Each structure stands twice: as C-alpha cells, then as structure tokens.
Amino acid sequence: MDEAARLLRRRAAQERWNDAALGAALVGVVAASNAWDQDERGLELLQTLTESQSWLWEEYPDAFEALWAVLSLGAGVNAFNSSDWSAALAGYNSATLFMLKIGMPTMALDCLSRLADAVREAGAPFVSEAAECLAVVAPLAEAEIGGKTTRIVQHICGDLFTFLASPEVPVEASTLLSLLVSQIAKGNMFARVVREFVHPWHWSEHSDYLLERIRANELQLSGDAGAIETAPGPMLDEAMLLVSYAADATAQAGSTPQERINNLRGAFDERLMRDLSTRPASGGRTSFKPSESYVLTPEVREALGDRTVLVDVYVGRDGEGQLATHLLAVSPEEDRRVVISVPGLPAGDLVIGTGEDASFFSEVALSTRRLRQDLLRNPGPSLVSSDAQWALEDEVEGRLSPPLMEFLDKARARGRDHLCIVPHGPLHFYPYHLLGAPGDPLAGRWIVTYLPALGLLRSTPRTGRASVAISAIGCGFTGPNQHHLPPIPSSVEEAARVAGEYGLKSLPDEEATPGSVLSLLEHAKRAHIATHGRHNVAAPAFQHLYLNPGRRDDGRLFAYQILTRDLSGLELVTLSACETALGRFDRADNLRGLPASLLVAGVRTIIGTSWPVQTEASGSFFTTLHHHLAAGESSLDAFGKAQALTRKEFPAYRDWGPFQFVGTWV
C-alpha cells in the first residue's frame, strides 16, 4: 500500500494534479488497503488525508465514516489474529463507534461481540485498556440499539470484574477500575438520565397515543378504574416478578379490556424507557469522555466526606465460572476488595417459563424473595421469624464476608457511622440493614442507606426553587371511594403532625388530588405523603399513590406523571405508603418505578417502605424523622434517630425494618 501511495504522489507531481485529484486518488488507495490486509496503514493514510485534505471529510462525511468503520474493523481482525491485544481492542472499539454513527446497528453489534472476544482473550494484563474502551462504547451502543447490546456489555463487565480480582492487577488500579466497570455495568443509563434530565419534559406522541387507548379500555370495565391493575401473568406471582429482570412486556391475547390494558401499559413502560434513554451517538470517534461521564475515585472519596463508607456490590462470576459477589468497600483512608464465591454453583441466569413467557432471574433472586417473605411472617414473641433469623445471621458471611466486616469494624472505630450500599439486581430489595445476629443488626451500628447507582454521587445543578419548608399530604379514605380502599384516618393525623413539626398545616384531605399534589411538590423543600400506594411490577411506570379524584383523573398519581414536573428544589420526599421504596430493575440495572421517577425529576432523597408497614410504627417513624429535620439536623442523622426510636418502640423486624433511605445524603 505504501508503494502504491508513493507512486501516486510521484505521478501527481509529474502531471501537476491539483489537491482534489490527488486526494481522490489516495482515497482509492485507502479503500484498497482492506483487500490487501493493510487496514492499519490505510487508517494512518486516512488520518493524514483528513488533516491535509479536510475538505474531503467535510464534503463526503458519510463515505469517510463508512471507510473508517470498515478499516477499523479490519485492523481489529488483523490485530486479533496476531494477538496484538491493545490494537485489537482499539480497532473493534473504533469500528463499533463508527458503525453506530453511520446507522448500521447489526454491524455495530458484530463489532461489539468481537470486542468481547478480544477482552476475554487479552485477559487481566489488558483490563485497563478494555475498561476504557467499554466506557466509551457501551453507553452509546445501549442508547442506539437497546437490549441486544446489554447482554454483550454485561458479559464483558463480568469478565472485567473477574480480571480485577487477579493478583496481576495492582490494588490501586483495581479500585479505580472497579468503580469504572461498576458504573458501566450497573445503572449507567439511569444515572445519566438523572444527571442530564432537562425540564420541561414530556413523553413522545406515541406514548400519548398509548395512554389514550389505556383510558378508553378502562372506561369499558364498568367505569371502575380502581379495579384495573396489571397482572403479572399465570407463571409468576408479584413477589417473584419483583426480583426478575424487567424486559419487554409479553403481549397477552388482548381479547378483553383488561388484557388490552395490560398490553398497552407494558408497551408504554418500554416506550417511556426509550424516550428517557435515547441520546444521539454524535460527535465522531471519541466524543464520549469517561472522565466527564463517570464518577472516579477522587470524586467518590470527596463525596463520602468524613463519616461515610461505601460498599459497591456486583453479582457475577469468579475465575472458575462460579457464582460470585464482588464487593468494593471505599472509605476516606483505604479500600478493600472482596470476592465471595459459591463453590459448585455455575454463574448464569435462572429461567422460569419458555419462549415469550420466559422470565429471567439473577441467581440471588430466590434467596432475596425468600428472605422478604420470611420477614413478613408473624414472629410471635421473637424479633423475627425463625427462618428469617437464620438467614440474616447466616448470610452475613454470604452477603458481606468476614474480611469486609472486619474492614467495617475498623472504619466504625475511626468514627465512621454511615454505610452507603450500592446494590445490584435483586439485591436492590435486599434488607442489608437487618443482617446480623438477633438483636444486633447492621442498622444498630451504622446508619445504612442505599444508592441506586454510583453515578448519582455526582451533584447536579438545582434549578428548582423551594418556597415552602414542607408540604404534608394525608388521605384518609374514610368515606366511599371508587378504588374500594380501606379507611386510614391515621394518615391524615400523621400528615398533620409532620406539618406541625414545622409550624405549618397539612393540605386538607379533600384537596389532595394528583394535580394539587404535583404543584405542591414543585415548590417544597421537603414533602411527606401518607396514603395508600400500589406497586406495579409488570409496568413500573404505573406504580402509583392513591389520592382524591380531580376533575380529569380518578385520584391515582402514577410514576410516569412525576417526570413532567421540575422537582429539583425538592430535597426529600417521605412516603408513608406500602412498598414505595420498591421498583423494578432491568438487565443493565436501571431502576424503574416511583422512586426512580422522583430521582429523575430532581428529588435528592426518598425515604419510603419496602414492604407493607404497620400504621403505628409508620406514624412514630415519620413524626420523629421530621421532628429532627425541622430542628435543623441532617437527613442522615434524622433518619438514624427515627429508625432507632422506632426499633425501640416496635422491636419486631417487620415493623421497624421496612423504612429505607434511598438516594444521596449531602
């Protein structure tokens, strides 16, 4: 190829070609380099042409980008075949990016699969280069292509976590790269949406169309919209569906209004996620900069302050292919990486059902579901049921491990008192704060909070302006209501007590409609809502709170409606309604549902419940919490004190255990 280019330049000089003619001829040589298996030299010449003959790129951008994509792929193949792993990683990474840019998703997937092969073959010595490549390409590919990309990205991340446990990777590099790979693997899209969300926002026209059809079908069900809830389907109950991966909804027959509503809600939920996540893969080869898009070690340490220890959790595999949990504990002074393997249990998905009815689970899903059910059983005179007691004590080793507990004990002795856990998959719903021997839970030594994704540690500009210290809302449902909800007069009383802690009055029960509540949230620094709530595991966008009917609604405030409001001035939302801390997670660990919508809309912290809560315990917890907040204490300290008092007054784990702090704490 070099000889062909040399001869062309000599002939151009002899015949006095102009720059355009020479440039066009050299492009032909570049194109031929692929057939000569000299793609690397072709890329070098192409780079030279873009600098010396920039008008060619400006005049024919699509052709040049396609050429760059083909040559990058060829260079990657050549490097792979010669075991030049650095060049192979770079070539496949560049090829994937350009295939995305020129609108060839199938070829982009092929290039990404080749990148996965190169990562696996390159092994631990090249883990840093592999992670940097994936940090650039994964967000763009997932936004442009969607679910097909996710499986490949998750497989690569699993390999990278396995390599990071190798002694070949220095400890300091292991911490930095673990934090990076964790953000690629877990909640990448969700964290970016939270940081980049721009108000005002509305879903697409197609989503509007789906909502109109949902309302039309609801009217056919005897006008009783309160009876309409998405059914999980014949194979799974809600407890099982909760811990499975959220995926594209499986269509039901559609022969009844209820089945059509279920189908439409599932379609809307998926469309909403696409509306939120779609970002143009613009800017050329390397416009996506990991240093600007990920929270790296110095920023993490700064966010932790002087009282916090962070534990990041990733469920994957070890070097033998066995199920393993990778833990990274980060404190202001030091870090600790731990891998907990399950001997004899190969890593992989669990599947229930077949074909379109199949549901997929992480291997930790069943133990999470079982523990949640055991915690709700009547404990009798004990603090917790015998099955839950055994699990909570036994799983300290399986979920956190003795080395990590030793690390935490040392940090506690240094005065750290806040433990922030970043879970993974079904473990978003795992009560880490209850782990330990009976009467000695983790929450007795630490203020335990949960962060849905590491990327949320980065602060975002607050555009909202809070003019009210607290908006407190309580709905009692003491009279007839179309949703046939049982009366809870204590909710009205609870809201009044919370508002009273700030010297204010709560919103009158009859005025608490979806529209009025959304308006109040836009102007409040804090908000407390005490009412009935319902989780929707099949379509998390339709998780909702029950309020009073307005002129244009039936009183349900859905998760998706929250996204239309700017809640960036709202520091804290406390939700005294059943299962309000729950949502769903997809295979890429992006959260959906009510808490996710509040965080995307700008709320900093949510304190809700992860299972049905006892009325008296709820009243004690939230009144105590807001008492300390109104006195000027931090959200962390107020939460810790409210939890401690509620535990003292209602010692059964099922009564004080459901309250969870989700989000940031600064």
N, C-alpha and C positions, 0 to 999 in steps of 0.2 A: 504494500500500500504506500509506503514511504517513497518507493521508487516511482510509482505512478504519479504521486503528487509532485515530485521533483521534476519529472518530465513535463508535466502540465505547466508548471511555473516557467520552465525554460522556454517552452513553445510560446507561452503568453508574452514573454519578454521579447522574443524574436519577432512575433507578429503584432506586437503592440496592442494586445487586448486591453479593453477597459476593465475596471474593477468588477463590474456586473458580470461580464463574461467569465472572468477568472473565478469569481465566487461561485457562479452556477456550475462550472466545470468541477471545482473542488467538492461541491456538494455531491456530485455524482460519484466521486472517489469515496467520500464518506459513506454513501449508501452501499457501495460495493464492498466496504470493509467487513460487513456482516457475512457475506458469502465467502470471504477469504478467512473467516475466523480471526479477524484482527479488530474486533469491536473496540478494544481498549484504545488502539491507535486512532480508530475512527472517532471516538469520543474526544480525544485530545485535539484532533484537527477541527472537529465541530466546535469545540470551545474556542479555538483560535479564530475561527470564522465569525463566531458571534461577537467577538471583541473587535476584529478588524473590519468586518463587513456587517455591522449591526443592522443595516437596512434590510438585509435578507431575513433576519429574525422578525423584524417589525412588519415586513411585507407578507411573509408567509409563516406566521406563528404556528398554525395548526400542523403544517408539514414538518416544521423543525421539531416541534414537541413529539410528534409521532416518531420521527427519526431518533430522537433522544431516547424514547421509550424502548424502541427495538434494539438499539445499540447497548443500552444499559442492561437489558435482559441477556443479550448475547455475551456481554462482558461478565455478567454474573455466572452464566453457564460455564464459560471458559475458566473462570477462577475456581468454581466449584470442582470442576474436573481435575484441576491441578492442585487442589487442596490449599489454595490461597484464600483462607477464610475471611480475612479483612476485606479483600477485594470482592469476594462473593457476597458478603453482607451488604457492602456499599452498592454493588450492582443491582441486586434484587430490590433493595430499598428504593433506589432511584427509579427503577423500572416500574415498581408499584405506584409511586407517586405520579409518574408521567402517564401511566395507563389510566389512572383516576382523572387526571387533568384533561385528557383527550376523550373522556367519556367511554372507556372500554372496561366496564366492571368485571366481565368474565376474565379478561386477560389480567386485570389487576389482582383478582383472586388467585389466578395461577401463579403470578409473581410472588404474592404473599405466601402461598404454600411452599414455593421454592425457598423463600426466606426462612420459613420454619424448618425446612430440611437443613439449611446451612447452619442455623443456630444449633440444632441438635448435633450435627457433625463437628462443629467448631468446639463445642464444649466450654468448660469453665475458663480456660485461658482467654477467651474472647467474649466473656459475659458483658463487659463494659460496652464494647462496640455494639453488641447485639441489642442491649437495652437502649442505647442511644438511637439506634435505627428504629426500633419499635416505638419509642416515644414519639417519633415524628410521624410515622406512617399509620399507626393504629387508630388515633382519633379521626383522621381524615377518611380512612377506609371504612370505619364503622359508621360515620355520618353519611357517606355516599352510598354504601352498599347495604349496611344493616346486618341482620342476624347471621348471614353466611360468613361474614368476616369474624364475628365474635368467637366462634368455635376455634378458628385458627389462632387468633390472638390469645385466647385463653390457654391453648396448648403451648404456645411459645412461652407465655408467662410461667406456666408450670415447669417447663424446662429451666427457665432462668432462676426460679426460686430453688430448684434442685442444685444448680451450679453454685448458687450463692452460699449454700451450706458446705461447699467443698473447702478443704484447707488451702487449696490453690488460690483462693480469693482473700486478700488481706482484710482484716477485721474492719478497718476504717472504710475501705471501698465497699465492703459488704453492707454496711449500714446505709451509705449513700444510695447504693444501687437498689437495696431492698425497698427503700422509701419510694424510689422512682418506679420500680416494677409494680409495686403495690398500687400506685395510682393509675398505672396503665390497665391493670387487671380489675380493679375494684372501683366502680362508681365514677369512672373518668368522665363520661358524658354528663352525668348528674351534677358533678362538681363544676364543670364548665358552664352548664346552663345556669346554675346558681350564681356564678361569678359574672356571667355576661348578660344576664337577663335584662332586657330593656323595656321600660314602661312607656306608653301603654302597649299592651299586647292582646291579641285575640287569635283564637284558633282559625283554621282555614275555612273557606267556603264549604268544602266537602264535609267538614266536621259539623258545620251549621246544619247542613242537609241531614246528616245522621241524627242530630238532636231533634229536628222537626219530625222525623219518622218515629223516633222513640216516643215523643209526646203523643203522636197520632195513635200509636198502638196502645199506649197507656189508657187513652180515653175509651178504647174498646173493652177494657177489662172492668166493666160496670162502674167506671168512674172512680174506682178505688185504687188510686195510685200507691197508697200506703202498702198494699199487698204485693207490690211489684219489687222483687229483689232478684238479682242474678243468681241462678242456681249453679252450684259447682259441677253438676253432672252426675251421672249414675255411678261412676267409678270411685269417686273420692268425696269425703266429707270436707267441710271448710277447714278443719284443723290440719288435714293432710295437704290440701291445696295451698294453704298459707305458706308451708315450708318448701313448696316446689318452685321451680323456675317459672317466672311469668313468661309466657310465649304468645305467639299469635293465637288468637282465640279459635277454637274448633267450632265450626258452624253446626248448629242443631238443625233439625228438619225444617223448622220455620212454618209448621202447619197451624200453629196457634199464635195469638198475640204475644203470649209470654215467651215463647221460643224466639219469635222475631225480635222482641225487646232484648233478650239475652244476646242474640247475634249482633244487633246494632250497637249495644253497649260495648261488646268486645271489639267491634270494628272501630268505634270511636276511641276507645282506650289506646289501641295501637296507633291510630292516626294521630292522636294527641302526642304520643311519644315521638313520632316522626316530625311533627310540627315543631316540637321543642328542640329536637336534637339536630335538625338539618342545618349544616353550616357549609358554605361553599368551600371546596378544596382549591382555594385561589392562591395566587402569589408565586407560582412556579415551584422550583425544586425543593427549597428548604424554608418556605415562609413560616412554617410552624416551628417555633423555637421552644424546646423543652425548658430552657432556663426561665422563660416567661410564662409557661403554661403549667408547670408543676411546682409543688412546694418541696424544696430541697432541704437538706439537713440544717443549715444555719437558720433558715426561716422557721423550721419546726421547733428548734431549741428556743428561739426567741418567743414563739407563741406559747410555749409551755410555761414560761415565767419561772418563779422560784418555788412553786408548790405542786406542780403537775408532773406526773409520769404518764407517758402514752404507751399503750400496748396495741400494736397493729397485728391483726390476725389474718392469715391466708390459709385456706384449706386446699391442699394439693397432693403432691406425692413426694416420696423421698427418692434417693438414688437407686433403690431396688424396685421402684414402681409401686410401693405400698402406700396406702392412705397415710398422709402426714399433715399435721398442722404446723405451719411456720409462724413463729411468734417473734416480733421485734419489739423490745422494750427500750424506750428512749427517755432519758432523764437529762436535766441540765448538765450533769457531770459525765455520765457514761451511758453505754448501751449494752444490751445483751440480746443475742440471737439464740433461739431455741427451736429445735425441730422435734416434734412429738410424733413418732411413727406408731402405726398399728400393725404389728407383725402378722403376716399371713392374710391380710386383707388388701387385695389389689385396689389401687385407686381407679375410680371410674364412676359413671352415673348409675343411679338406680332408676329403673323404668317400671311404671305401672300402666298397664293397658297396651294396646297395639295400634299401629297405623296412626290415623289422625286423632285418635282418642288417647294416645300415649302422653303421660306426664313424666317429666324428668326431675330427679332429685339429686342433691349432693348426698354423700354417704353419711353426713352428720344430721340429715334432716329428721330421720326417725327418732334418734335419741332426743333431739330438741322437742319434737312433738310430744314424746312420751313424758318428758320432764314437765312440760307445761300442763299436761293433763293431770299428772300426779300432784302437782302443786295445788290444783283446784279441788282435790278430794278433801273431804272432812277429816281434819287431823285428830279429832277427838280431844283428849286432854294434852296432846303434844303440840309442838310448834308447827309441825308439818307432818304429812302422811309418811308412813314408814318407807314406802318406795321412793318418795322424793328425798327423804332424809339420807337414804343410802346413796342415791345418785349424786346429791350435792356434795357429800363428803368424799365419795369415790372419784368424782370427776374433777376434783381439784388437780389431781395428777394428770388426767387426760386432757383437760382444757388449758391449764396454765403451767403445770410441771413444777417439781421441786426446785430446779435451778432458778426458774423465774420467780417463784415465791420467795426464795432467798434474796434475789435482787430487789424485790418489792419491800421486803422487811428492812433491808439496809436503807432504801430510799425513805421509808417511813421514819426510821430512826434519825434521819437527817432533817426531818421536819416536813417532808412532802406529805400532803394529805389528800390530794386529788388524783384519782386514777381515771384516765380517759381511755376507753376501749373503742377501737375501730374494728367492728366485726366483719364477717364475710358470710354471704349466703344465708342459710337458715339461722346462723348464729346472731343475726340482727335481732332475733326474737328469743335469744337465749339469755336467761337471767344470771349473768356473771356475778352480779352484786350479791346473790344469795349463796354462792359457792362457799363451802366450809363446813366444819362440824356443827352440829345442832347448837344454836345459841351463839355461835361465833362466825357469822357470815362475813364475807369480804366488806360489805357495807358497814360493818361495825368498826372497821379500822380505817376505811377510806370513804371519801365522797366519790361514788362511782357514777360516771356519766358515759354517754355513748355518742360517737360521732359517725354519721353515715358514710363519710368519705374523707380521706386525708386532705383533699384539695380544699375543703371548707375551712381549714386553718388559716387560709389567706383571707385577710379582711377585704371587704368590697366597699366602694363608696356608698354612703347612705343618702339617698335623695329625698326620702320622706321626712316630713316634719311633724313631730308629735306635739299636740297641744293639750292633751289630756293625760293625767298620770295613770289612770286605769279605766278601762271600760269593763264593767262586770255585768254579765248576762245570765239569767237563770230562767228556765222554762219548767213549769210545774205539771202541766197537762192534767189539771185537777177536774176538768170538765170533759165532755165528749170530744174526740178528735178523730180525724179521718184515717190516721195511721194506727188506731186502736192501741195506743201506747199506755202503759200503766202510769198512774199518777206518781210524781216525785216532788211533793211540795217542799222537801228539804233543799232542792236545787235553788229555788227562789230565795230561801233563807240563807243558803250558802253564799249566793251572789251578793246579797245584801251585807253579810258580814265581811266579805272580801272588800267591797267598796267602802265600807265603814272604816276599815283599817287606814284608808287614805283620806278620811273625812269627806267622802263622796257618797252618792246614792247610786244604786244599780239601775239598769234600764228596766222599766216596768215590764212585767211578763208579757202582757198583751202586745207590746210594741216590738218585741224581739222577733222580727221577720228576717229572712235571708238578706233582703236589701238593706235594712236598717243596720243589721249587724256588720255587714261588709263596709258600710260607710263609717261606722264607729271604729272598726279596725284600722282604717286608713289614717286616723287622727290620734290614735292612742299610743302611749309609750309601752303599756302593758295591757293585756286583756285576759279576762277569765270567763270561760263559758261552761256553765253547768246545765247539762241536759242529757237526753238520750242520744246515743250515736250508733251507727251501724257500719261495720267493716264490710267491704265488698271484695272478696278475694279473687273473683273471676274477672272483675273490671274495676281496678282500684281507683280510676278517675271518678267513680260513682260512690266511693266511700263518703259518708255524709253525717252531718249533725241534724237532729230534728229541732226545728224552731216552729214559730207560729206562721200560718199561711199569710202571704202577702197578696196583693192584687193580681200578680202574674205568676204565682208559684203555689206549691202545695205545702210549703214550710220546710222542705229539705234543702240544706245548704251543702252542695256537692263539692268535692275536692277540686274538680276542674274549674268551677266558678271563681275560686280564690285567685287563680292565675291572672284574672283580668284586673286585679287591684294592685296598687303600689303600697306594699306593706313594709317598705324598707325603714320606716321610722318606728316600727314595732319591735321592741327588743325581746319581748317574752310573751308567749301565749300559753296559758294553763288551761287544760281541757279536762273537766270533771265529767267525762262520759266514757262509757265502756270501750276498751280496745282502741283508744285514739292514738296510741303510740305505735300501732301496727300499720303495715303497708304491704307491699309486695316487692320482690327483687327479681331482676332478670338475670340471664346467664353472665352478663357483664357487671352485675352487682349494682345496677342503677335502681334507686328506690322509686316507688310509685305510691300514690295514695294521699291521704290527708296531710300527714307530717311533711311529705315530700313537696306538696303544693305550697304549704306555708313557707317552707325554706326557700323555694324558688321565688316566691312572691316577695321575699325580703326579710322574713322573720328570722331573728338570730337564734332563738332558743325556744324549744317546745317542751313542756312538761305535761305528759299525758299518762295513760294507763295501758298496760299490755295485756290485761285480762279484766273481766267484769269485777268491779270494785264495790266493796261494802260501803253503804251510804254513810254511816257514822265515821268510818275511817277516812273516807274522802273529805268529809267536812272538816275533820281535825287537821288533816294534812294541808289542805289548801288554805285554810284560815291561818294556820301557823306560818306557812310559807309567805303569804302576803303581809303578815304582821312584821316579819323581819325585813322584807323588801321595802315596806313603807317606812321602816326605821332607818333606811339607808344602807342596809347590808347588801353584799353582792349576791347574785343569783346562786352561786355555788354555796356560800355559807347558809343562805336561807333554805336552799334545798336540803342540805345536810342536817340542819336543825329540825326541819319539818319531818324528815324521814326518821330521825332519831326519836322524836316525841311520839310519832305515830306508831313506831315499833314498840315503844314502851307501853302505850295505851292499848294497842291491838297487836299483841306479840305473834299471833299466827302469821306465818309467812304469806299466806294467800291474801291477808288483809293489808299488810304494810308493803309487801313486795311488788305490787304491780306498778307503782309510781316510777316513771323513768324520765331522766333528764336527757334530751336529745338536742344536739347542736353545739354551738360554740358558747364559751363562758366568759369571754373578755368583755 
